[in-house]
Amino acid sequence: MKKIIPIIIVLIFLSIVGIIIIQLSWFSNLFQVTENSFKDRMDKACYGVAHELARQGPSAPLVRFQRNPSSKLFPDNMNFSTVKPPAVSEHYTNAEVYNKLRNEMNKEGLKNVDFEFAITSADLTLEMQSKNYIEVSTTDTAHLRQHFMPITTESYPANTSGNYEYLVIAVPDFDQQVWKSLIWMVAGSVLFTLIVIAAFYLTVRTMLTQRKLSLIKSDFINNMTHELKTPLATVSLAVDAVRNEKVQRDPEKLQYFSGIIKEESKRMNKHVETILQAGLMERQDLKMNLVKLHVHDVIKEVVGNFELQLQERQGKVELLLNAANDVILADETHFTNMVNNLVDNAVKYSRETLLIRITTHSTAKNLVVRVADNGIGMSKETVKRIFEKFYRAHTGNIHNVKGFGLGMSYVKTVVDVIKGKIKVESTLGKGSAFIVEIPLSKG
């Protein structure tokens, strides 16, 4: 599994890179094809308009001759000359020429193309032009595309030197307008590429999550096996001792071993209850009977239960219960367990000279409880994950700190149900503090 996941990630990464490279190549080819199509359609539109302008004007250059008053029909000194036909500007206004071009462009599927036009003589002298033609044709020449089309007909050929005009179409930002025509196609391609990348990301993330859950599951099973195996072994030994005739004849020894069996049974029952609570939290079925509680009384009761452990470890608890109002709405059992878990956590991860400081204060709407210790503290990674189910600062088959990694997850669930907040402050090597903020009872 460890070797397969990196291989899959590399293959997915290469696939994504390949898809992106193919898409870029496809975009480049698509742009070239679309650009050539634009040019062909614009040439066709220009030709149609130029042909129409020429057809509606004179069909051929006029020939004029000067007659000498003599008796000869064609005297020797007769002079022939061609007269330039009337210009386009003499037949059409700028608006009429623009409308003809716009209609022809629309027929060719170029409705959204912006353009300017001009009519020039054969020597490119401007005879008429659209409003912005001069500005467009002289400013951004790098991105400007111009089309020249002679205004001719079959009866008025272009090789009549000096006697025809040009229709000029200027398209500003030609490349940009080509891309605009492809915007939906490009956007769709990019969107689906992003969807594929997102799918790959979710796949990898799910794989890594499943791997992490598998490790957590294995860790949980190892911890559970150890936690249940120890009391079972103790109970088994105690039962064997009780069966001994000498022990049966000694009431004190019989009571001693019976007490061991009872205590270890309670211990196993507590572990089973913890696992059952985890199941309830998983299904979000943690039901609470909300009643008014005096938090200070609960804290004192919990601290009293740890008195023996504190004596064994030469530790102490400082209580600074300064809250003017300590009444909240909560389930007595679950809230007591929550406080018990916070104190138990401080004891588990303590140093030799254990010091736990529990303080309270109240605001206008909330009661704030702070449980601080001088223990080993937590890393930033542990602080981020401290409320995750089954997470423990000491993982693997190491049991110097016992538990299933469910205590802090349970605390977070209880706090959430009573609509409170909890946060952690910790410095590695110096200790940790859990701050719980709970709404006060209104009644």
C-alpha positions as CSV (number, residue, x, y, z in Angstrom):
1,M,0.0,0.0,0.0
2,K,2.8,2.4,0.8
3,K,4.4,1.8,-2.5
4,I,1.2,1.8,-4.6
5,I,0.0,5.3,-3.5
6,P,3.1,7.2,-4.6
7,I,3.0,5.4,-8.0
8,I,-0.7,6.3,-8.4
9,I,0.0,10.0,-7.5
10,V,2.8,10.2,-10.0
11,L,0.6,8.6,-12.7
12,I,-2.2,11.0,-12.0
13,F,0.2,14.0,-12.0
14,L,1.6,12.9,-15.4
15,S,-1.9,12.4,-16.8
16,I,-2.9,16.0,-15.7
17,V,0.3,17.4,-17.2
18,G,-0.4,15.5,-20.4
19,I,-4.0,16.7,-20.6
20,I,-2.9,20.3,-20.1
21,I,-0.2,20.1,-22.8
22,I,-2.7,18.5,-25.3
23,Q,-5.2,21.3,-24.5
24,L,-2.6,24.0,-25.1
25,S,-1.7,22.4,-28.4
26,W,-5.3,22.1,-29.3
27,F,-6.0,25.8,-28.4
28,S,-3.1,26.8,-30.7
29,N,-4.3,24.8,-33.6
30,L,-7.9,25.9,-33.0
31,F,-6.8,29.5,-33.1
32,Q,-4.9,29.1,-36.4
33,V,-7.9,27.4,-38.0
34,T,-10.3,30.0,-36.7
35,E,-8.0,32.9,-37.8
36,N,-7.8,31.5,-41.3
37,S,-11.6,31.1,-41.4
38,F,-12.0,34.7,-40.2
39,K,-9.7,35.9,-43.0
40,D,-11.5,33.9,-45.7
41,R,-15.0,35.1,-44.5
42,M,-13.8,38.7,-44.3
43,D,-12.3,38.6,-47.8
44,K,-15.6,37.1,-49.0
45,A,-17.6,39.9,-47.3
46,C,-15.2,42.6,-48.7
47,Y,-15.5,41.2,-52.2
48,G,-19.3,41.2,-52.1
49,V,-19.5,44.8,-51.0
50,A,-16.8,46.0,-53.4
51,H,-18.5,44.2,-56.3
52,E,-21.9,45.8,-55.3
53,L,-20.4,49.3,-55.1
54,A,-18.8,48.9,-58.6
55,R,-21.9,47.3,-60.2
56,Q,-24.1,50.2,-59.1
57,G,-21.6,52.8,-60.4
58,P,-20.5,53.3,-64.1
59,S,-19.7,50.1,-65.9
60,A,-16.7,51.4,-67.7
61,P,-14.4,54.4,-67.9
62,L,-15.8,57.2,-70.1
63,V,-14.0,58.1,-73.3
64,R,-14.0,61.8,-74.4
65,F,-12.6,63.3,-77.6
66,Q,-12.2,66.8,-78.9
67,R,-13.5,67.5,-82.5
68,N,-11.7,69.9,-84.7
69,P,-14.2,72.0,-86.8
70,S,-13.3,70.8,-90.3
71,S,-14.8,68.7,-93.0
72,K,-13.1,65.5,-91.9
73,L,-15.0,63.1,-89.8
74,F,-11.9,62.2,-87.8
75,P,-9.3,64.9,-88.3
76,D,-5.7,64.1,-87.7
77,N,-5.4,66.3,-84.6
78,M,-8.3,64.6,-82.8
79,N,-7.3,64.0,-79.1
80,F,-8.7,61.0,-77.1
81,S,-8.7,60.9,-73.3
82,T,-10.2,58.7,-70.5
83,V,-12.2,60.3,-67.8
84,K,-12.2,58.8,-64.3
85,P,-15.6,57.5,-63.3
86,P,-17.5,59.1,-60.5
87,A,-16.1,58.0,-57.1
88,V,-18.0,55.9,-54.5
89,S,-18.4,58.9,-52.3
90,E,-20.5,60.5,-55.0
91,H,-23.1,57.7,-54.8
92,Y,-23.0,56.6,-51.1
93,T,-22.6,58.0,-47.7
94,N,-20.4,56.6,-45.0
95,A,-23.4,55.1,-43.2
96,E,-24.6,53.4,-46.3
97,V,-21.2,51.8,-47.0
98,Y,-20.9,50.7,-43.3
99,N,-24.4,49.1,-43.3
100,K,-23.5,47.2,-46.5
101,L,-20.4,45.9,-44.8
102,R,-22.2,45.1,-41.6
103,N,-24.9,43.1,-43.4
104,E,-22.4,41.2,-45.5
105,M,-20.3,40.4,-42.4
106,N,-23.4,39.2,-40.6
107,K,-24.2,36.9,-43.5
108,E,-20.7,35.4,-43.2
109,G,-21.1,34.8,-39.4
110,L,-19.0,37.7,-38.3
111,K,-21.7,39.5,-36.2
112,N,-19.5,40.4,-33.3
113,V,-16.4,41.6,-35.2
114,D,-15.6,45.2,-34.8
115,F,-14.2,47.0,-37.8
116,E,-13.6,50.3,-39.5
117,F,-13.5,51.0,-43.3
118,A,-12.1,53.4,-45.9
119,I,-12.3,54.0,-49.6
120,T,-9.1,54.9,-51.3
121,S,-7.9,55.7,-54.8
122,A,-5.4,53.5,-56.6
123,D,-2.5,55.4,-54.9
124,L,-4.1,54.9,-51.5
125,T,-5.3,58.4,-51.1
126,L,-8.3,58.5,-48.7
127,E,-11.5,59.4,-50.4
128,M,-14.0,58.5,-47.6
129,Q,-13.6,56.7,-44.2
130,S,-15.5,55.7,-41.1
131,K,-15.4,57.8,-38.0
132,N,-12.5,56.0,-36.2
133,Y,-10.6,54.6,-39.2
134,I,-7.7,57.1,-38.9
135,E,-7.3,56.5,-35.1
136,V,-7.5,52.7,-35.5
137,S,-5.1,52.5,-38.5
138,T,-2.4,54.6,-36.9
139,T,-2.3,53.6,-33.2
140,D,-2.1,49.8,-32.6
141,T,-0.6,48.7,-35.9
142,A,0.9,45.5,-34.3
143,H,-2.5,44.0,-33.6
144,L,-4.4,45.6,-36.6
145,R,-5.5,43.5,-39.5
146,Q,-6.4,45.3,-42.8
147,H,-8.1,43.8,-45.9
148,F,-7.7,45.6,-49.3
149,M,-10.2,44.9,-52.1
150,P,-10.3,46.7,-55.5
151,I,-13.8,48.0,-56.4
152,T,-14.2,46.4,-59.8
153,T,-16.6,44.5,-62.0
154,E,-16.0,42.3,-65.0
155,S,-16.8,45.3,-67.3
156,Y,-14.7,47.6,-65.1
157,P,-11.5,45.5,-64.6
158,A,-8.8,46.2,-62.1
159,N,-6.1,46.5,-64.7
160,T,-7.5,49.9,-65.8
161,S,-4.5,51.8,-64.5
162,G,-5.3,54.6,-62.1
163,N,-9.0,54.5,-62.6
164,Y,-10.3,52.3,-59.8
165,E,-10.7,52.5,-56.0
166,Y,-9.9,50.2,-53.0
167,L,-12.2,49.2,-50.2
168,V,-10.2,48.8,-47.1
169,I,-11.4,47.0,-43.9
170,A,-9.4,47.6,-40.7
171,V,-10.0,45.1,-37.8
172,P,-8.5,46.3,-34.5
173,D,-7.2,43.7,-32.0
174,F,-7.7,41.0,-34.5
175,D,-6.2,38.2,-32.4
176,Q,-8.3,39.2,-29.4
177,Q,-11.5,39.2,-31.4
178,V,-10.6,35.7,-32.7
179,W,-10.2,34.5,-29.1
180,K,-13.5,36.2,-28.2
181,S,-15.3,34.0,-30.8
182,L,-13.8,31.0,-29.1
183,I,-14.6,32.1,-25.5
184,W,-17.3,29.5,-24.8
185,M,-15.3,26.6,-26.3
186,V,-12.2,27.6,-24.4
187,A,-14.1,28.2,-21.2
188,G,-15.8,24.8,-21.5
189,S,-12.5,23.1,-22.2
190,V,-10.9,24.8,-19.2
191,L,-13.9,24.0,-17.0
192,F,-13.9,20.3,-17.8
193,T,-10.1,20.2,-17.3
194,L,-10.5,21.8,-13.9
195,I,-13.2,19.2,-13.1
196,V,-10.8,16.4,-14.1
197,I,-8.1,17.9,-11.9
198,A,-10.6,18.3,-9.0
199,A,-11.6,14.7,-9.4
200,F,-8.0,13.6,-9.4
201,Y,-7.4,15.7,-6.3
202,L,-10.4,14.2,-4.5
203,T,-9.3,10.7,-5.4
204,V,-5.8,11.2,-4.0
205,R,-7.2,13.0,-0.9
206,T,-9.6,10.1,-0.4
207,M,-6.9,7.5,-0.8
208,L,-4.6,9.3,1.8
209,T,-7.6,9.8,4.2
210,Q,-8.4,6.1,3.9
211,R,-4.8,5.2,4.5
212,K,-4.8,7.5,7.6
213,L,-8.0,5.9,8.9
214,S,-6.6,2.5,8.3
215,L,-3.5,3.4,10.5
216,I,-5.8,4.9,13.1
217,K,-8.0,1.8,13.1
218,S,-4.9,-0.4,13.6
219,D,-3.7,1.8,16.4
220,F,-7.1,1.8,18.0
221,I,-7.3,-2.0,17.9
222,N,-3.8,-2.3,19.4
223,N,-4.7,0.1,22.2
224,M,-8.1,-1.6,22.9
225,T,-6.5,-5.0,22.9
226,H,-3.9,-3.9,25.4
227,E,-6.4,-2.0,27.6
228,L,-8.7,-5.0,27.8
229,K,-6.0,-7.7,28.0
230,T,-4.5,-6.3,31.2
231,P,-7.6,-6.4,33.4
232,L,-8.7,-9.7,31.9
233,A,-5.3,-11.2,32.8
234,T,-5.7,-9.7,36.3
235,V,-9.2,-11.1,36.7
236,S,-8.0,-14.5,35.5
237,L,-5.3,-14.6,38.1
238,A,-7.6,-13.4,40.8
239,V,-10.2,-16.1,39.9
240,D,-7.5,-18.8,40.1
241,A,-6.5,-17.5,43.5
242,V,-10.1,-17.5,44.7
243,R,-10.3,-21.2,43.7
244,N,-7.4,-22.0,46.0
245,E,-8.5,-23.8,49.2
246,K,-6.1,-21.7,51.4
247,V,-7.6,-18.5,50.0
248,Q,-11.1,-19.7,50.5
249,R,-10.3,-20.4,54.2
250,D,-8.9,-16.9,54.6
251,P,-11.7,-14.3,54.5
252,E,-9.3,-11.4,54.2
253,K,-7.5,-12.8,51.1
254,L,-10.9,-13.8,49.6
255,Q,-12.1,-10.2,50.1
256,Y,-8.9,-8.9,48.6
257,F,-9.1,-10.9,45.5
258,S,-12.8,-10.3,45.1
259,G,-12.1,-6.6,45.3
260,I,-9.5,-7.0,42.5
261,I,-12.1,-8.8,40.4
262,K,-14.6,-6.0,41.0
263,E,-12.2,-3.2,40.3
264,E,-10.9,-4.7,37.1
265,S,-14.5,-5.4,36.0
266,K,-15.3,-1.7,36.5
267,R,-12.2,-0.8,34.6
268,M,-13.3,-3.0,31.6
269,N,-16.8,-1.7,31.9
270,K,-15.5,1.8,31.6
271,H,-13.6,1.0,28.5
272,V,-16.7,-0.6,27.0
273,E,-18.7,2.5,27.8
274,T,-16.0,4.7,26.2
275,I,-16.3,2.7,23.0
276,L,-20.1,2.8,23.1
277,Q,-19.9,6.6,23.5
278,A,-17.8,6.8,20.4
279,G,-20.5,4.9,18.5
280,L,-23.1,7.3,19.7
281,M,-21.0,10.3,18.7
282,E,-20.4,8.7,15.3
283,R,-24.2,8.4,14.8
284,Q,-24.7,11.8,16.4
285,D,-27.2,10.2,18.9
286,L,-25.6,11.7,22.0
287,K,-28.8,12.6,23.9
288,M,-28.7,14.9,26.9
289,N,-31.1,15.7,29.7
290,L,-30.4,19.4,30.2
291,V,-30.8,20.6,33.8
292,K,-29.4,23.5,35.8
293,L,-25.9,22.7,37.1
294,H,-23.5,24.5,39.4
295,V,-20.2,24.1,37.6
296,H,-18.1,24.8,40.7
297,D,-19.7,21.8,42.5
298,V,-19.0,19.6,39.5
299,I,-15.4,20.7,39.4
300,K,-14.9,20.1,43.1
301,E,-16.4,16.6,42.8
302,V,-14.2,15.6,39.9
303,V,-11.0,16.9,41.6
304,G,-11.9,14.9,44.7
305,N,-12.0,11.7,42.6
306,F,-8.4,12.3,41.5
307,E,-7.1,12.8,45.0
308,L,-5.4,9.4,45.3
309,Q,-3.8,9.8,41.8
310,L,-2.5,13.2,42.8
311,Q,-1.1,11.9,46.1
312,E,0.7,9.1,44.3
313,R,2.3,11.5,41.8
314,Q,2.9,14.2,44.4
315,G,0.8,16.6,42.4
316,K,-1.8,19.2,43.4
317,V,-4.7,21.1,41.9
318,E,-5.2,24.9,42.4
319,L,-8.8,26.0,42.3
320,L,-9.5,29.6,41.5
321,L,-13.3,29.5,41.1
322,N,-14.0,33.2,40.7
323,A,-17.1,33.1,38.5
324,A,-19.9,35.2,40.0
325,N,-22.5,33.0,38.2
326,D,-21.7,29.3,37.6
327,V,-25.2,28.0,36.7
328,I,-25.5,26.4,33.2
329,L,-27.9,24.1,31.4
330,A,-26.2,20.8,30.7
331,D,-26.5,17.0,31.2
332,E,-25.1,16.2,34.6
333,T,-23.5,12.9,33.6
334,H,-22.0,14.1,30.3
335,F,-20.8,17.4,31.7
336,T,-19.1,15.6,34.7
337,N,-17.5,13.2,32.2
338,M,-16.3,16.1,30.2
339,V,-14.6,17.8,33.1
340,N,-13.2,14.5,34.2
341,N,-11.7,13.9,30.8
342,L,-10.0,17.4,30.9
343,V,-8.5,16.7,34.3
344,D,-7.5,13.1,33.4
345,N,-5.8,14.5,30.2
346,A,-3.8,16.9,32.4
347,V,-2.8,14.0,34.7
348,K,-1.8,11.7,31.8
349,Y,0.5,14.2,30.1
350,S,2.0,15.7,33.3
351,R,5.6,15.9,34.6
352,E,6.8,14.6,37.9
353,T,5.8,17.8,39.8
354,L,2.2,17.9,38.6
355,L,0.4,21.2,38.9
356,I,-3.1,21.6,37.5
357,R,-4.8,25.1,37.8
358,I,-8.5,25.3,37.2
359,T,-10.0,28.8,37.0
360,T,-13.4,30.2,36.3
361,H,-14.9,33.6,35.5
362,S,-18.2,34.7,34.1
363,T,-19.2,37.3,31.6
364,A,-22.6,38.7,30.8
365,K,-23.7,35.6,28.8
366,N,-21.0,32.9,29.3
367,L,-19.1,31.0,31.9
368,V,-15.4,30.5,31.1
369,V,-13.6,27.4,32.6
370,R,-9.8,27.1,32.1
371,V,-8.0,23.9,32.9
372,A,-4.2,24.4,32.7
373,D,-1.3,22.1,33.4
374,N,2.5,22.2,33.5
375,G,2.9,19.0,31.5
376,I,4.7,18.1,28.3
377,G,2.7,20.3,26.1
378,M,1.7,19.7,22.5
379,S,3.2,20.4,19.1
380,K,1.3,22.6,16.6
381,E,0.2,19.4,14.7
382,T,-1.2,17.9,17.9
383,V,-3.1,21.1,18.7
384,K,-4.7,21.0,15.3
385,R,-5.8,17.4,15.6
386,I,-6.4,17.1,19.4
387,F,-10.2,16.8,18.9
388,E,-10.0,14.2,16.2
389,K,-11.5,10.9,17.1
390,F,-8.9,8.2,17.9
391,Y,-6.1,10.7,17.7
392,R,-3.4,10.4,20.4
393,A,-0.2,12.3,20.8
394,H,1.5,9.0,21.4
395,T,0.6,6.6,18.6
396,G,1.6,3.1,17.6
397,N,1.9,0.3,20.1
398,I,3.3,2.5,22.9
399,H,1.3,2.5,26.1
400,N,3.1,4.9,28.4
401,V,0.0,7.0,27.9
402,K,-3.1,4.8,28.0
403,G,-6.4,5.4,26.3
404,F,-8.2,5.1,23.0
405,G,-7.9,8.7,21.7
406,L,-11.6,9.3,22.3
407,G,-11.5,11.6,25.4
408,M,-10.9,14.9,23.7
409,S,-13.3,14.0,20.8
410,Y,-16.0,13.3,23.5
411,V,-15.2,16.7,25.2
412,K,-15.7,18.5,21.9
413,T,-19.0,16.8,21.2
414,V,-20.4,17.6,24.7
415,V,-19.4,21.2,24.4
416,D,-21.0,21.5,20.9
417,V,-24.2,19.9,22.1
418,I,-24.6,22.5,24.9
419,K,-23.7,25.2,22.4
420,G,-20.4,26.1,23.9
421,K,-16.9,26.7,22.5
422,I,-13.6,25.2,23.3
423,K,-10.0,26.1,22.4
424,V,-6.5,25.0,23.2
425,E,-3.4,26.9,24.1
426,S,-0.2,24.9,24.4
427,T,3.6,25.3,24.3
428,L,5.7,22.2,23.7
429,G,7.6,21.3,26.9
430,K,5.7,23.9,29.1
431,G,2.1,22.7,29.3
432,S,-1.3,23.1,27.9
433,A,-4.6,24.9,28.7
434,F,-8.1,24.0,27.6
435,I,-10.6,27.0,27.7
436,V,-14.3,26.1,27.7
437,E,-16.9,28.8,27.1
438,I,-20.5,27.8,28.1
439,P,-23.7,29.8,27.9
440,L,-25.1,30.7,31.3
441,S,-28.6,29.6,32.3
442,K,-31.1,32.4,31.7
443,G,-33.5,31.4,34.4
